Amino acid sequence: MPKVKSHRGARKRIIKTGSGNLKRGCSNKRHILTKKTTARKRKLRQGGTVAHANQRQVLRLLPY
């Protein structure tokens, strides 16, 4: 049986933590930042976790 390839885009964006959670960054922070408030930009820095409803799909993209 050959190795299963991981999805390269998902591998660059999602990190698996020690407890098994999936960490991700926030979108909407690359450009057109002048119209966004300072508080909104500050909250976008923190990132977040993948929703529980999507975890099975994401884990299928990252087999290892």
N, CA, C and O of each residue as an XYZ file, in Angstrom:
256
protein
N       0.850     -1.185      0.000
C       0.000      0.000      0.000
C       0.892      1.245      0.000
O       1.775      1.352      0.851
N       0.691      2.184     -0.925
C       1.530      3.382     -0.960
C       1.177      4.350      0.160
O       0.124      4.258      0.791
N       2.089      5.270      0.381
C       1.841      6.306      1.383
C       0.709      7.211      0.929
O       0.496      7.395     -0.270
N      -0.013      7.773      1.882
C      -1.071      8.736      1.579
C      -0.446     10.121      1.609
O       0.245     10.475      2.563
N      -0.689     10.903      0.563
C      -0.117     12.249      0.519
C      -0.971     13.208      1.331
O      -2.200     13.135      1.309
N      -0.303     14.114      2.053
C      -1.044     15.133      2.779
C      -1.312     16.307      1.841
O      -0.549     16.555      0.907
N      -2.394     17.019      2.099
C      -2.775     18.173      1.297
C      -1.806     19.313      1.608
O      -1.736     19.769      2.749
N      -1.055     19.780      0.600
C       0.029     20.736      0.851
C      -0.485     22.081      1.353
O       0.148     22.710      2.201
N      -1.614     22.520      0.839
C      -2.173     23.797      1.294
C      -2.606     23.735      2.747
O      -2.387     24.676      3.510
N      -3.223     22.619      3.130
C      -3.672     22.455      4.519
C      -2.478     22.302      5.446
O      -2.502     22.787      6.578
N      -1.434     21.630      4.975
C      -0.254     21.411      5.812
C       0.429     22.722      6.178
O       0.979     22.854      7.271
N       0.397     23.692      5.264
C       1.034     24.985      5.524
C       0.210     25.856      6.461
O       0.757     26.746      7.112
N      -1.091     25.616      6.541
C      -1.989     26.523      7.264
C      -2.463     26.006      8.615
O      -2.856     26.802      9.468
N      -2.437     24.706      8.829
C      -3.026     24.130     10.044
C      -1.967     23.364     10.819
O      -1.198     22.590     10.249
N      -1.939     23.594     12.139
C      -0.968     22.950     13.018
C      -1.740     22.115     14.034
O      -2.709     22.585     14.629
N      -1.302     20.878     14.226
C      -1.923     20.013     15.227
C      -1.211     20.233     16.561
O       0.015     20.142     16.626
N      -1.964     20.520     17.622
C      -1.379     20.764     18.933
C      -1.154     19.437     19.652
O      -1.577     18.384     19.174
N      -0.495     19.494     20.790
C      -0.213     18.296     21.572
C      -1.465     17.620     22.081
O      -1.505     16.396     22.210
N      -2.503     18.417     22.377
C      -3.751     17.844     22.892
C      -4.648     17.327     21.775
O      -5.712     16.768     22.043
N      -4.225     17.509     20.515
C      -5.009     16.993     19.399
C      -5.894     18.022     18.734
O      -6.570     17.713     17.752
N      -5.904     19.253     19.254
C      -6.687     20.307     18.616
C      -5.987     20.779     17.349
O      -4.803     20.505     17.153
N      -6.706     21.481     16.498
C      -6.155     21.986     15.249
C      -6.148     23.514     15.294
O      -7.196     24.151     15.396
N      -4.949     24.087     15.216
C      -4.787     25.531     15.273
C      -4.750     26.095     13.863
O      -4.183     25.477     12.962
N      -5.352     27.270     13.662
C      -5.369     27.902     12.347
C      -5.263     29.412     12.513
O      -5.519     29.956     13.588
N      -4.884     30.069     11.436
C      -4.830     31.522     11.433
C      -6.147     32.096     10.953
O      -6.990     31.372     10.423
N      -6.327     33.401     11.137
C      -7.543     34.069     10.677
C      -7.336     34.614      9.278
O      -6.215     34.919      8.872
N      -8.429     34.730      8.550
C      -8.382     35.343      7.225
C      -8.645     36.839      7.349
O      -8.876     37.338      8.451
N      -8.613     37.547      6.245
C      -8.928     38.983      6.152
C      -7.895     39.886      6.819
O      -8.260     40.937      7.345
N      -6.630     39.510      6.812
C      -5.625     40.394      7.413
C      -4.457     40.677      6.476
O      -3.412     41.139      6.932
N      -4.604     40.413      5.178
C      -3.495     40.566      4.236
C      -3.457     41.934      3.572
O      -2.388     42.532      3.450
N      -4.599     42.431      3.145
C      -4.613     43.725      2.444
C      -5.949     44.400      2.696
O      -6.849     43.816      3.298
N      -6.069     45.643      2.226
C      -7.223     46.517      2.496
C      -7.430     46.635      4.008
O      -8.527     46.406      4.516
N      -6.367     46.992      4.708
C      -6.425     47.069      6.169
C      -6.826     48.451      6.672
O      -7.112     48.611      7.858
N      -6.853     49.457      5.789
C      -7.133     50.821      6.240
C      -8.572     50.974      6.720
O      -8.827     51.739      7.651
N      -9.507     50.271      6.111
C     -10.911     50.422      6.509
C     -11.280     49.543      7.701
O     -12.375     49.680      8.248
N     -10.396     48.652      8.108
C     -10.680     47.782      9.253
C     -10.220     48.478     10.540
O      -9.188     49.151     10.557
N     -10.983     48.311     11.595
C     -10.657     48.986     12.851
C      -9.434     48.340     13.498
O      -9.086     47.197     13.203
N      -8.799     49.088     14.371
C      -7.614     48.593     15.067
C      -7.952     47.380     15.919
O      -7.181     46.422     15.976
N      -9.097     47.418     16.578
C      -9.510     46.296     17.427
C      -9.724     45.034     16.592
O      -9.366     43.932     17.008
N     -10.310     45.212     15.414
C     -10.554     44.057     14.547
C      -9.245     43.447     14.076
O      -9.103     42.224     14.054
N      -8.275     44.297     13.696
C      -6.979     43.802     13.231
C      -6.220     43.109     14.358
O      -5.504     42.134     14.128
N      -6.383     43.617     15.574
C      -5.715     43.018     16.731
C      -6.279     41.624     17.009
O      -5.531     40.703     17.339
N      -7.591     41.472     16.877
C      -8.222     40.161     17.104
C      -7.861     39.160     16.016
O      -7.815     37.957     16.272
N      -7.604     39.647     14.797
C      -7.233     38.754     13.698
C      -5.846     38.155     13.889
O      -5.541     37.111     13.313
N      -5.001     38.804     14.691
C      -3.649     38.293     14.942
C      -3.669     36.982     15.723
O      -2.777     36.149     15.562
N      -4.674     36.798     16.559
C      -4.671     35.676     17.496
C      -4.887     34.320     16.845
O      -4.378     33.314     17.337
N      -5.622     34.275     15.763
C      -5.935     32.982     15.167
C      -7.026     32.285     15.941
O      -7.749     32.922     16.707
N      -7.157     30.987     15.754
C      -8.200     30.247     16.452
C      -8.028     28.764     16.232
O      -6.969     28.302     15.807
N      -9.071     28.026     16.523
C      -9.041     26.580     16.324
C     -10.064     26.205     15.256
O     -11.020     26.941     15.009
N      -9.853     25.073     14.639
C     -10.787     24.573     13.635
C     -12.056     24.125     14.358
O     -11.987     23.487     15.409
N     -13.199     24.459     13.794
C     -14.486     24.108     14.402
C     -14.629     22.591     14.511
O     -14.119     21.842     13.677
N     -15.322     22.164     15.538
C     -15.495     20.732     15.780
C     -16.190     20.047     14.597
O     -15.905     18.890     14.290
N     -17.101     20.766     13.939
C     -17.832     20.203     12.795
C     -16.911     19.927     11.608
O     -17.216     19.063     10.786
N     -15.792     20.641     11.504
C     -14.889     20.495     10.359
C     -13.655     19.663     10.664
O     -12.864     19.399      9.759
N     -13.466     19.244     11.900
C     -12.219     18.579     12.279
C     -11.984     17.279     11.527
O     -10.847     16.983     11.162
N     -13.025     16.500     11.289
C     -12.841     15.227     10.594
C     -12.390     15.444      9.154
O     -11.551     14.701      8.645
N     -12.942     16.455      8.500
C     -12.547     16.771      7.127
C     -11.095     17.200      7.073
O     -10.357     16.780      6.181
N     -10.671     18.036      8.018
C      -9.310     18.559      8.019
C      -8.315     17.449      8.341
O      -7.240     17.398      7.745
N      -8.651     16.565      9.267
C      -7.758     15.465      9.616
C      -7.566     14.510      8.446
O      -6.527     13.858      8.342
N      -8.557     14.421      7.568
C      -8.412     13.593      6.367
C      -7.392     14.200      5.412
O      -6.719     13.477      4.678
N      -7.275     15.528      5.418
C      -6.268     16.199      4.576
C      -4.858     16.034      5.143
O      -3.872     16.103      4.409
N      -4.772     15.814      6.465
C      -3.469     15.708      7.139
C      -3.334     14.317      7.770
O      -3.545     14.175      8.974
N      -2.994     13.309      7.004
C      -2.968     11.953      7.565
C      -1.826     11.693      8.545
O      -1.941     10.789      9.373
N      -0.728     12.449      8.484
C       0.423     12.173      9.350
C       0.701     13.288     10.318
O       1.639     13.198     11.110
